Amino acid sequence: MKNFQMSGINGWFMDIYPQPAADFIVWILGEDGQRHKFKLAMPGAFYATGLENRLREAADFLKQQPEKITLSRQDKRDLFKKKPVSMLAVESKDAGQLTGLFRRLSQAYPALDYYNADIPPSLQCAAHFGTFPLCRCRVDVNQSDYIDWIEALDTPWQVDLPEPPVRVLYLEPDCDPRRSEPQYLWVRFDQRTLRLSLSNLRPTLISLRSILNAFDPDLILTAWGDSWMMPLMLEASEKHHIPLPWNRDPGRSIEYKKERSYFAYNQVVYRDQQIHLFGRWHIDINNATLYHDYAMDGIYELARVTSLPLQTVARVSPGSGISAMQITTALRNDILVPWHKQQAEKFKTARQLMEVDQGGLVYQPTIGLHRNVAELDFISMYPSIMVHCNISPETTPVFCGAGTSTDAEKEEPGLIPKTLAPLLEKRLAIKKRLEKLSRQDSRRQALKARASAHKWLLVTCFGYLGYKNARFGRIEAHESVTAFGREALLRAKEAAEELGYTVLHLYVDGVWVKHPEPITVENVQPLLEEITRRSGLPIALDGIYNWLAFSPSRLNSRVPVANRYFGVFEDGTIKIRGIEARRRDAPPWIAGVQHHLLGLYASTKTQEDIQEASRQAVIYLQRQLTKLRAGSIPVAELIVSCKLSRTLDQYVSPSPAAQAAAQLQNIGKTMRPGQVMRYIYLSGQPHIHAWDLPDPPDPNRIDHNEYSKLLLLENAITPVQQYSYTTGKNSSDRKGSCRRSRSAMRTESPWEVRPPSRRWRRWAGTC
């Protein structure tokens, strides 16, 4: 271990970024309450390979450059090649000066393959010193304020980490600036709240400057800060000649990142412009990915496990986090990180594609209302398969049934299992901790946020394994994971049926089973243990339902929908999937009506209870329609939200969202694919009114017929009285070989549906 002979400072690692010329800047939140700025000269290297004559020319080119570097030939490990590859190594004692050098080299010799060429400084530091954002560390500093060594005192895989002394400044306007002009700016810090007027910005700028200097925040948390607040204040600051110390580092100016739209996971995603600070963090909660799912606790956790800077990890997708973790693991294991992925999918015939690329297993659920139902979930199924079966781009996964031995299992753990194993262990440790804590414990919220952040990383890691641009992606490994997953789910089905359960539904990593006798936590344990024994994967009880309803398709009542169901757990918690109460595009009024209807059925236990709840549901819907026609529903509760899927000139027949975007574009607002359009249905022309227009819609023109149609369409399947308690033929009646049972599961769809009552049909038709 390093012996500290110079001045040593203990604190929390805050940030690292390059200086314009060379070296890096490191910020430490000191245990002494001070914020320390140090310099760091960190060694670095990048590598190039290609035709021998091209490499010699590149070496001659590098010798003519002003940077002090060392050139050599080294044999390095490329993950996608069986033997080490001879490469041109470009090394420097200061990794900061390699950025500009690589840029010039890649432009001069684009045909070469480059490795370790664009690694973010935070990942280089994590690989070299073991640091990560917000870790406790000790730094050895010399008299020139240069760091000689950093010793990390924490690891990112600890469940209990000390809270860093982060000072937070909150800035938020009094209204949504997309719809109307804010009049005030709310400022919260150190248990104080101020309201600053925006009508005269000069005194507001003076107040903000005073707060920034006196409070000296580490994190500036804003609402619409990237798109509205920061640009407004920067423009006003220049106009009134009142500089604001947004950056703690006076030598750096604010960094802007342009807005962009991109396609990911079958949807268009829009990211607004970003404003990054130096020496402080700035996070816009409305421009942060999944902030409303896991808040700052989740962002802190993502920064710890991915080693990405806090401002970056808050705004990028979980896939970028997984990629960063893989890069750090590769650097620590002396594995080259390709600049651009060079590998393409191997040629397959149509028959081979049909055999190997089948995706996750989805069972046709048994339509109807069911009691004595338990939901079982494989714990992080696909990541667990990658670790358990050692599936990675460089291993050779040969599918031969889940839980059995493969050639890959005999090898040393691959890059992907090494990356995911500690994350899986930490998530499992947090979930076990949550099980022991009471519901009133104040620690639950932070732990749940951290577990949610882990969930998104683990969900994404499977998709990234087959992503065409992923640095360490390989489609064959991706296909192997789904093959093991299908086998594990089938083994779970067979185990359940042998123990007397009826399998109602299978969905990728979930199993819904029913038993003639009441299911309890104790008597379902043998099933969980048997599934774990047969599949080799951990599985847990997600919950026991008082009742569960699987819905039919709206187009054909005899066809089930795999991802649309709703039910009530024993503790009264309602679980919904695939209906408008869970969708973000539904008007809040309709979502609220569905929640209320489900609440009416939450405590039902007998057929008589369901009939009474159905009667109350009809009365409630009648009242809601009466309120709609009377204009008693607030207009804001009728907003429909929908994403733009393309630019306006690409629409042949403009959708309602495109019509709303055209209205906003006519008043000078720029609309990009992936942005969410909010609009109201009106009677007459125009039929659509963009909610973010300056003038509010006329409440007297609300299209009651359109909203009545939406309400009845979305809630036509909600009342549980449509379903009988009988379920018809069940999966346990299917006899024969394992192969025959699995084939039947794909083709048979047992159901017995009782249609809505005559009163319901008559009333719904007249409304």
Buried (B, 14 or more C-beta within 10 A) or exposed (E): EEEBEBEBBBBBBBBBBBBEEBBBBBBBBBEEEEBBBBBBBBEBBBBBBBEEEBBEBBBEEBEEBEBEBEEEEEEBBBBEEEEEBEBBBBBBEBBBBBBBBBEEBBEEBEEBBBBBBBBBBBBBBBBBBBBBBBBBBBBBBEEEEBBBBBBBBBEBBEEEBEEBEBBBBBBBBEEBBBBBEBEBBBBBBEEEEEEBEBEEBEEBBBBBBEBBEEBBBBBBBBBBBBBBBBBBBBEBBEEBEBEBBBBBBEEBEBBEBEBBBEEEEEEBBBBBBBBBBBBBBBBBBBBBBBBEEBBBBBBBBBBBBBBBBBBBBBBBBBBBBBBBBBBBBBBEEEBBBBBEBEBEEEEBEEEEEEEBBEEBBBBBBBBBBBBBBBBBBBBBBBBBBBBBBBBBBBBBBEBBBBBEEBEBBEBEBBBBBBBBBBBBEBBBBBBEBBEEEEEEEEEBEBBBBBBBBBBBBBBBBBBBBBBEEBBBBBBBBBBBBBBBBBBBBBBBBBBBBEBEBBBBBBBBBBBBBBBEEEBEEEEBEEBBEBBBEBBBBBBBBBBBBBBBBBBBEEEEBEEBBBEBBBBBBEEEEBBBBBBBBBBEBBBBBBBBBBBBBBEBBBEBEEEEEBEBBBEBBBEBBEEBBEEBEEEEBEBBBBBBBBBBBEEBEEBEEEBBBBBBBBBBEEEEBEBBBBBBBBBBBBEEEEBBBBBBBEEEBEEEBBBBEBBBEBBBEBBBBBBBBBBBEEBBEBBBEBEEEEEEBBEBBEEEBBBBBEEBBEEBEEBBEEE
